[in-house]
Amino acid sequence: MKYRILNRRVCISAAALSAALCFLCGCSVQLGGKSRTVTVNGSGVVSVESDIARIRLAVVTADTDVRAASAANAARMSRVQEAVSAQGVPAEQYSTDGYNIYQESSYINGRTVRGEYRVTNGITILVSDIDTVGSVIDAAIAAGANELSSVSFAASSTEDAVREARVLAVNQAAEAAALLAGTAGAELGKVIEIVENSFVSPRSNGTKLMAAADSAGGPTPVTAGQTDVQVQVTVTYALK
């Protein structure tokens, strides 16, 4: 897969660190006793292009007869799966995501009145070709899906982004430590400890109910956006 870095940024600027490093960034300086250390935080974020999507949708049917509601639901879900397959999504990339049957009820004049049985059969679809996401959604809706819970996007490969975010985070921590040490009249020594936390944050958007797109208007427009890869480090340096 071709990997392309779209953007990079450092979450906390050097200017902000110089103003309030110890209070805002979790820094600490120990000058007394046998141990002279400084502990600082650093953070780096790299944004990469999202190239996969997860679509969560469902078929919802209702009937006064639970068997009729369930049978109608099964038939429609079979058509949805066939439509998804026809869009080039292999069977191993979609699966059932929840199945629920309940009877609606209301409270009228002091008594409970039973209503229709509602059957919900959910499916999660992994789409590895971003350009076809809109077409997959439209095909599923046209085949009988009538509830779209969410469409989320992610990057299939983030290893390079994690490495670059680590460099940004460690460099930021080193700048903060050097500034603190110099201001305190000390010199920065070797690294004693590094603690890292990594986060991958895909962009997501959700909607509750959609109708099929007009066939003359083309597929539902979908924008994948970017996935943010963030690394945070806490670094302890010796002071000389």
Secondary structure, DSSP 8 states (H G I E B T S, - for coil): ----EEEEEESS-HHHHHHHHHHHS--EEE-SSS--EEEEEEEEEEEEE--EEEEEEEEEEEESSHHHHHHHHHHHHHHHHHHHHHTT--GGGEEEEEEEEEEEEEEETTEEEEEEEEEEEEEEEEES-GGGHHHHHHHHHHHT--EEEEEEEE-S--HHHHHHHHHHHHHHHHHHHHHHHHHTT--EEEEEEEEEEEEEEE-EE--S------GGG-S------EEEEEEEEEEEEEE-
